Amino acid sequence: MDLDAYTFLHRPSWDRLDYLATRRKKLSGTESDELVRLYRLTSQQLARLQSRSADAELVAGLSAVLTRARGRVLSARTDTLAEILRFVTHRFPAALYRSRRWWLSVAAAFIGASAALGAWVANSESARRHLGLDTDTDRLTKPGGEFETYYYEHPHDAFAAQVWTNNAAVAAVALFMGVLILPAVYALAMNALNVGVSAGLMADAGRLDAFFTYILPHGMLELTAIFVAGGAGVKLGWTLIDPGRESRPQALARQGRATAVIALGLVGVLLVSGFLEGFVTPSELPDAVRIGIGALAEIGFLAYVFGLGRRAVLEEETAAAREHMSGNSAVRNPEAVAGVVGSTLVATARK
């Protein structure tokens, strides 16, 4: 290893670390992350230089930089409000956007299975018999029946809390049991079965319009949250099977962190859907207004993912590319190349 060239290449990142360590202003969330990352990287580089018997002054200077950085890392105080804002505007939407192919696939499979099952139940007595459904379903499907009273027989606030708790439990199973894949798939399948059977029975009774009137105001956002949980959970399980270029523990740890971010963010999403189910779905507002409110919530969530989430991912990729380019600036800059070559020739002459 050419120590002069190595030092020249990494000097900008060492200077940046020293700047962050000695800066008097409070660091932002991004700068704090950068400080920790550069501290770890520089520690590895110092160990590498020491193993190559590098110049004592260089080692001492770099050790001093690390000492200052360590003090800043240990004494850093995070701005809670800023971190919450960053989570909402960057980390959560970015995690949703990165996993979009997984949860969109789950959504397509869920909707397709529910629709097929609903059509089968609506048009086949044998289907209802095979599923163990009662032949007399009037109690469930008639106007004012159990399907409708479920939404307004309890106080709105208590019902909203119950719905939130139940949906959070389903999402948690889909997310964190997804590492085993089958439990997550089973939880999604049971939900698809419930939706399909309910739709089929209401369609058989000629009341499919009532089904959608009561499902859509909250169901669009609620089911999307379940799809996200299922997709993220299955992705976590697939990472265990196929870790890619990383080692299995590294890949699982990385995806586990992303899953935890999604789990925390979904708490808020399910809270909104629980509010819709507890207060909007059973309200006396016109059907079109209730469905419109649910549609606005769903459109807002999708815009959040594919607008804010996409932009956050692009910003991270741009920052990573810029960092990579700066780390290889000596290769692209003719003057820098000349400097590296010159230092190599001097080192050779000294030998």
N, C-alpha and C positions, 0 to 999 in steps of 0.2 A: 504494500500500500504506500503510495506517495503521500507522505504526511503534509507536505506543503500544499499539494493540490486538494487534499481532503479538507485541510483547514480553510482554504480559499472558498471551497464550495459551500461549507456549512457556516462560515462566519456571519452571513446575513441572518440566519435563524438564531444564532447566539446573541447577536446584537438586539434582535427583536425580543428575545427572552429577557435580556437585561433591561430593555426599555419598559416592558410590562412589569417587571419586578420592582423597578425604581420609580415608576410613575406615581405621582401623588394623588391623582384623581381616582375616584372609585371606578373599578373595572366593570364593564357591562357583562352580561351573561356570556356573550360570544367571546369576549376578551379573557374572561376567567377560564373558559374551556380551552382557549388557545394557550394560556399560561400553563395549565396543567399538562397539556399535550407536549408543549415544547420542553417543559421540565423533564418529563419522562424520556423524551427523545434525546435531549442533551446529556442526561445521565448515562444513557447507553453509549453515546458517542465518546464521553469522557472515559468510560471504562475501556473502550476500544483503543483510544489514544494511549492510555496508561499501559495497556498490554503491548503496545508497539514502542514503548520507551520514548514517547514524544518529548519535546522540549519542556523543561521543568517550568519555565515561565508561562508557557501556554497552558499547561495543566493547572498551575496555580491560579491563573486568571479565570479559567473556565470553572474551577472549583468555587471561586469567589462569586461568580455569576449564579451558580447553582445554590449557593448559600443564601444569597439575597432572594432568589426565586422561591426557595423553600420557606423562608420567612413570610413572603407575601402569600403563598398558598395556604399556609397554616393560619395566618391571621386574617384571611379574606372573609368578608361578611357579605353574604348574598342579599341583594335587594329582592325581597320576597315578591313584591308587586311586579317588578320587572321580570322575574322568573315565571310568574303565573302568566303574564302577558306573552312572554316568549313561547311558553307551552301552548297557549291557545292559538297564536298566530304562526308558529313555525313547527314545533315538534309534533303535535298531534295531527294537524292536517298533512304534514309531510309523511308521517307513518301511514295514514290512511291512503294517501296517493300511491305510495310505494307498494302497498298490498292490494291495490285495486283489482288486479287481474284475478286474484284469489277470491275476493268477496263478490265480485261481479259474476264469477263462475258459479259460486254458491247460490247467488240470487237467481240465476237462470235455471239451475237445476231445481231449486226449491219451487219456483213459480211453475215450472213445467210439470213437476210431480204433483203439485197441489191441483193444478188445472185438470190434469189427466185423471186424478183420483176423484175430483169433484164430478167430472163428466160421467165417470163409471158409476158412482153412487147415485147420481141423478137419474140415470137411464137403465139401471139394472137392479132388479130385486135380489138377484143372486149375490151381487156385490154387497148389498146391505146385510144379507144373511151371512156371507163369509166373514164380514167384519164384526158380526155379533150385534148389529144395531136393532133396536126395537122396530117392529113393523108399524106401530102407531107413534108417529113423530109429531103429532099436532101440538102436544104440550110444549115442544121446543120451538116449532116453526110458525105457529099461529100468531097473528098480531097481538102484541102484548104478552107473547110467550116467553119462555125461559131465555131464549137467545137475546131478546131485547131487554128484559128486566135485569139481566146480569149487569147492565151498564148503569142503571139508575136506582137499584134497590138499596144501595148503601150510600151514606153521606159522601159527597164528592171528595172531600179532603182525605178521608180514610180510604176510599176506593183508589184514589191516585197513589197514595203511599203503598197500598197493597200491590197495585200493578207494577209500580217501580221496583219493589222488592222482588216480585216474581220474575220480572224481565231481567233484572240484574243477576238473579240466580241462574237463569237459562244462559245468559251471555257468559257468565263466569265458567260454567261447565263447558261451553263451546270453546272458550278461549284457553283455559288452563288444562283442560283434559284433552285438548287438541294434540298435545305432544304424543298421545297414544292413538290419535286419529279416530279410532272406532267410537269412543264415547262421544266425541264431537259430532260425528256423522249420525249417531243414534239420536242425539238431542235434536238435531236439525230435522231428522226424519220424523220424529214424533210431533214436532211442531207443524211440519208439512201435512202430516196425517190429520191433525186437528183442523187445520184450515180447510183442507180438501173435503173432509167429511161434512163440516158445517156448511160449506158452499154447496155441496151436492144435495144435502137434505133441504136447504132453503130453496134451491133450484127446483127440486122435485115438488115442493109445495107451491111453486109459482111465485116465490118471494125473493128471487135473487137480487132484485133492486134494493130490498131492505137489508140484505146481507152487506152489500157494498156501502150502503148509507151508514151503517154502524161500524164497518171495518175501516173504511178509507180515512176518516178524519185523523185517527191516531195510528192506524196500521201501516201506512206508508213509511213513516219515520221509524216506528217500532220494529218492523220487519227488516228495514235497512240496517238498523243497529244489530239485529240478530245475524244478518248476513255478514256484516263486518266482523263480528265476533267469531262466527264459524269459519270464515275465510282466514282470519289471522291465526286461529287455533290450528287449522289444518296445515297452514304454511309452517307453523312451528313444528308440527309433527313431521312434515316432509323434510325439514332441515335436518332432523335427526337421521333420516334415511339417506338424503343426498346433501351433504354439507358443502358441496362445490369445491373450490380451491382451498378453503380454510380447513383446519382440523375440525373434527366434530365438536369438541368442547368449545372452540372459539366461535364456530358458526351458531351453535345452540345458544351461547351466551349473548351474541349479538342479536339474534332473532328474539330471544327472551326479553331483552330490554325493549325492543320495538313492540312486542306484545304487551308488556307492562304499560307502555305509553298509551296504546290503544285502549287497554282496559280502564285506565284512569279517565281518559277522555270520554269513553262511552257512558260513564256515570252521569255526565251532564246531558248527553244525548237522550238517554233513557229517562232522565228526569223530565225533560221536555215532552217526550212521548207519553209519560205517565200523566203529566198535567193535561195533555190533550185528551187522553182517554178518560180522565176523571172529571174534567170540566167542560170540554167542547163536545165530545161524542154524545153524552146524555143531555146536552142543553136543548133548549127550545128554539134555537136558531134555525133558520131554513136549511134544508138539506144541502143546497148548493153552497151556502156560506160555510157550513161545517166542513164539507169536503174541500172547499177552497182554502180554508185555514190549514188543513192537513197538507194540501198540495204545496202551499207556500212554505211550510216547514220543511217538506221534502226537497223542494227546489233550492231552498236556502242551504240545506246540508250538502247537496250535490255541488252547488256553486262553491261552497266552502272547501270541499275536497279538490275539485278539479280546477278551481281558480287559485285560492290561497295555497292549497297543498302543492299544486304543480309549481307555483312560483317559489315556494320555500325549497323544494327539491332542486330547482334550477339554480337558486342562489348558492346552495350547498355545493353543487357540482361545479359551479363556476369558481367558487372559493378554493375548492380542492384542486382544480385544474391550474389556477393561478399559483397556488402554493407549489404544485409539482413543477411548473414552469420555472419558478424562481429558484427551486432547488437544483435545476439543471441549466441555470442561466449561463454558466461558464461554457457549456457546449454550444449554445446558440450565439453567444456574443464573441465575435472575432478577437476583440481586445482582451477579453477574459481568457480565451483559449491561448493567446500569445503569452499572457501572464503565467498561466499554468505551465506551458511548455518551458518558459524561461526559468521558472522556479525549479522545474525538473532538471534542466541542464546545469543549473548552479549546484543542485544537490549532487548530481552525477560528478561534476568537476571536483567537488569537495572530497569525494571518495577516491 
